[in-house]
Amino acid sequence: MTLSVKSQRRLEAEMNRLRAEGAAFAVATVVRTVDATSAKPGGKALLDAEGALIEGWVGGGCARAAIGRAAREAIAQGRPQFVSLRPEELLEAEGVSAGEERDGIRFARNGCPSKGSMDVFVEPVLPQPRLVICGAGPVALALADLAARFDLHRMLCAPGAAPADLPEVEEVQDGFALDTEGAAQRFVVVATQGRGDEAALRAALASGADHVAFVGSRRKFATLAGRLAADGVDRAALDRVAAPAGLDIHAITPDEIALSILAQIVQWRRAGDRPKEGQNG
């Protein structure tokens, strides 16, 4: 079933609104039906992070609970879900139980009187990961420039006027009042290099970011960390800071240091995406 032009426009408008708000949502698409079902192949719906229907149609109450659960899991895990809804008799005949997953297919019971089956692909749409860069020195600017190629929402934070050679970024902020809310993943890199190190590091730790990195020597960070710990900052949070920032690639120039930092961020982001032992990939 191809969506009508009106339905397609309505879905697209709602998707654009959700993206603009930085909201996480899921797109459910009916890919196959067998026997009688209220939804047909090509049917689409948008669901929020709680699994509630926002717009569209992929079946009535018989199917919506299972699809809602799949949407919640897809958003929470950042991975698509493939759900196969089948009547109880068919599940039993095939030797599978509702809630069981085999070969990437999650089975669910379709309790509708129609006894139809339906396969639904549920894809999460997450807010763009946010990279907050504290500082306006050579490393900070190189990082802001290079990060444009990595699908990151970049915010550059530094006290005072922005430098004339500032690369084009999504946000520029005067000072270190860091905002990392609303992003699927949040990274803060303190690249102040002597200009507000302690204030920026304190703000980074208080921001709730998923990953904090500090550009500077181990000795310099140890001194700052000791000072902050003595002032009541959580020692465990300090221990989680990547310092020096970046993977050890023997970087020297600002561009090389920026590359090492982005490599570390990619490593951190993708750690949960690697196939488990025994899976292809």
N, C-alpha and C positions, 0 to 999 in steps of 0.2 A: 504494500500500500504506500503510495507516494503521498507525502503531506501536501495539503492544499497550499496555495501561495499565501493565503491569509494565515494559516497555522504556522507555516515556516517563518513568516515575518514576525509573528507573535513570539515564537521561540527565540529567534535571533535577537529581538529587542530585549527580551528578558535576560538572555545570556550576556548581552552587552552591559545591561544594568548591573548584573551581579559581578561581572569582571571589574567594572568601574568602581564598585564598592569594595573590591578586594575580598569578596565572599567566596568560600569554598562551596562547590556544588557538584552534582553528578549528572551525567547525561545517560539515560537508559534508552536503548534502542532494541526493538523487537526484531530478531533476525530470522526466526523460524516459528511456525505454528503447525500443529497437527490436530486435525478434527476441529471442533467448534471452540473458538475463543473470541472474546469480545475485542481483543486487540489483534491487529494483523501485521505481517512483516513490513518494516519501515516505520511503524509507530514509534514515536519518541516522547520522552518526558524529561523534565528537569526536576531534580530532588535536592533538598537542602542537606546540610550536614547532619540533621537529625533524621533524615530519611523521609521527610514530609514532601508531598507533591507540591511543586511550585507552578508548573505549567505543563500542558501536554497530556497524553493518554497512552498508557501501556497496559491497560486492563483494570478491572474493578477490584473490589476489596479482596477477592480470592487470591489475586496475584500481588497486590500492592504491598502487603506486609513483607513478603519475601524480597521484593525488589527494594523496599525501604531499608531492610537489613543489609542488603548488598551495597546500597548506596552509602550507608554509614561506614561499612567496613572499607569500601573503596577509598573514601575520603580520608579515613583515619590512617590507612596503610599507604595511601598514595599509589595504589595499584588497581588496575581494572578487575572487575569480577564478571564471570560468565555464569549465569544462573539458568538452570533447566527446571522448569516447573512441570510436574507430571502428576497424574492421578495416583492415589495410593496403590491401586492394583498394579499399575505399570511399574512403580518403584519396586514393589515386592517381586514382580516377575523378573526384573533385571537384577535383583539382589542388592539394591542400594537403599539407604535410609535417608529421610529428609535431613538436611544439614550436612550430609557427607560430601566430601570433595574427592573427585577422581580425575586425574589427568587435566587439572585446571578447570573442571566443571563442578560447580556447586549445585547439588540437587535440592529441590524444595517440593513440598506437596501442594498440588493444586486441588483445593477442596471444592471447586465450583461444580455444580450439577452437570455442566456440559461435558466434564471428563476430558477436556482437551489438554494438549501439551503446548508449552511455549518456551523458547530459548531467548534470553535477554542478555545483551551486553551492556554492562554498567561501567562507565568510564568517569573517573574523577577529574574535575577541573579545579586546580588549586591556585591560590594566589601566587604571583611571581615571587620567588625567593628574594629576600631583601639583604643587600650588602650595604652596611653602614661603614664608611671610611672616615676615621677621625684624623684630621690633619690636612695640610695644604702644601706639604713639601714634595720633593721629587718622587719619593716612593708612593705617597698617597695619590698624586696626580697620575703616575704611571699605572697604578692599580685601577683607578677610576676609568682610565682610557681603555686598558686591556679588558676589563670586566664587561665592556659593552658587547663582547662576542659570546658571552656565557649566559644569556637569558637571565640576568639579575637586575632587579630594581636597585639602582645605585643612589645612595644618599651620601653626600660629602659634607662633613661637619667640621668646622674650624672657626675659632674666634677671629673676628676682624674681617676686613674686606677680602673678597675672593680674588685670587691671583688672576692676572691678565691672561695667562695661558691655561685657564681652567678648561678641561675637556667637557663636552656636552654630557650632562648627567640628568637623571630624572628629578633630583632634588638637591638643593644646596641650603645648608642651615648654618647660621651664625651661632656658634657655641656647641655645647655637648649635651643638650637636653635630648637624649636619644629616644626615638620612637621605633620600636620593632614590632608593634602589634599588627595583627592581620595578615602576616606573611606565613606561608607554609613552612619555610625555613628562614632562620634569621642569623646572619653572620655580622660580627663587628670586628673590624681590624683597626687597632690603635696604631697609627703611623704618624703620630705627632712629632716624634724625633726631637724632644727637648722643648717643645712649645705646648705646654699643657698636658704632659704625660700623666701625671697623677689624677688630674680632674677627668681626663678622657677615660682612663682605665677604671676609675671609680664609677663613672657613668655607664661604661660598657658592662661591668659586672652587675649593675643594678637594673639593666635593661631587660633581663630575662632572655637574652640571645641564646641560641642553640650552640654557637661556637664563637669564642672570643680569641683573637690572636694579637700579639704585641710585637711590633717591629722594634728591635733593640737587642742588646746583648743579654746573655743570661745573668750576668752580674748586675746590670742595670735593672732588669726585671726583679731580681731577688731583693734588691734594695727597696724598690717601690712596693713589692708584695709585703715585705716585712713591715713597712710603714703603715700600709693599709690594714694588715692583720692586727697591728697594735691599736689601730683606731676602730676595731670591731668588725671589719669586713671578713666574711666567712672564708676560712682558710681553705676549705674544700673547693670553693669556687675559684680561688686563686690558683690552686693546684691544677685546675682544668684548663687554664689559659695556655694556649700554644705560644711558647716563648723560647727562643725566637720564632717569629711567625714564618710559616712556609716550610716546604720540604727541603732537605739538605741537598741542593744541586750545585753547591759551591757558587751561588749567585754573588755578584759584585755590584753590577750596575742597577739603577732603579728599575729598569725594565726587567732585568733578570730576577730581582727580588719580587717584583709584582707577579711574574710568572710562577715563581715558587709558591707564593701565597695562594694564587688561584688553583694551582695543582693540589695544594693541601685541602682547599675548600671542595674541589671536585672529589677528591678521595673521601672526604667526610660525608659529602652528600650521597655518594653512590655506594657507600659501604653496605647499606641495607638493601640495595638493588641487585646484589650479586646472586647468581643462582646457587641454591643449596647443593651440597654434595650429592652427586647422582643425577642432577638435572643437567640439561643441555645448556650450553652457553659458554 
